[in-house]
Amino acid sequence: MSRFSIVLLATFMLSGCGLAETAATGASVAASEAQAAKQAQATEQQVQDKLDAAQQAAADQRAAAEAIGN
């Protein structure tokens, strides 16, 4: 039997037991997890931007209060 025939036979046997479906499902899950990670990074950046803006607003308020006090 040639090497190609063995590989082809093994492929047919594995696809019959659902291994091919498992691989496809695994790829789908991996893509979903990658998308979730990308969304988490975007959310983290938005939170950091809001924190930076809040800190800047607080600094501006302190500066204004000091200017009034002097």
N, C-alpha and C positions, 0 to 999 in steps of 0.2 A: 504494500500500500504506500502510496506517495505521501509525503509530508502534508501536502495540500488536502488530500482526502481525509487524513486524520484530523486536521484542524477543522475541516468542514463538518465531519461527523461529530466532533466534540461540540461545535457550535450548535448544531441541531439538537443534540442531547441536552445541552445546558438551557437552550431556549425553551425546551419542552418542560423543564422543571421550574421555570419562572425566574431564573437568574437574570435573563435579559430585562425582564420587567423590574427587577430589583435595582439593576444598574440604572435604568431610566428614571426610576423613582429617586434614587440617590442623587442623580444629576439635578433633578428638579428641586429637591430639598436644598442642595448646595446653592443653586441659583437664588432660591428664596432667602436663604440665610445671608447671602451676599447683599441682597437688596435691603434686608433688615439692618445689616451693619452700616450700609451707606446712609440709611434714614437716621440711624442712631447718631452717626457723626454729624449729620446736618442739624439734628436737634441739639446736640451738645454745643455746636457752634452758635446756634441761636440763643441758647441760655447764656453762653459766655458773652455774647454781644449785649444782651440785656443787663447782665451784671456790670459790664464795663460802663454802659450808659448810666446805670443807677449810681455807680461810684463817681462818675463825672458830675452828675447832677448834685450829689451830696457835696462834692468839692466846690462846685459853683455856689451852692447855698452858704457854705462856710465862708467863702471868700466875700460874698455879698454881706453876710452878717458882720464880718470883721471890718469891712469898709464902712458900714453904718456906725459901728462902735468907735471908730477912730476919727 
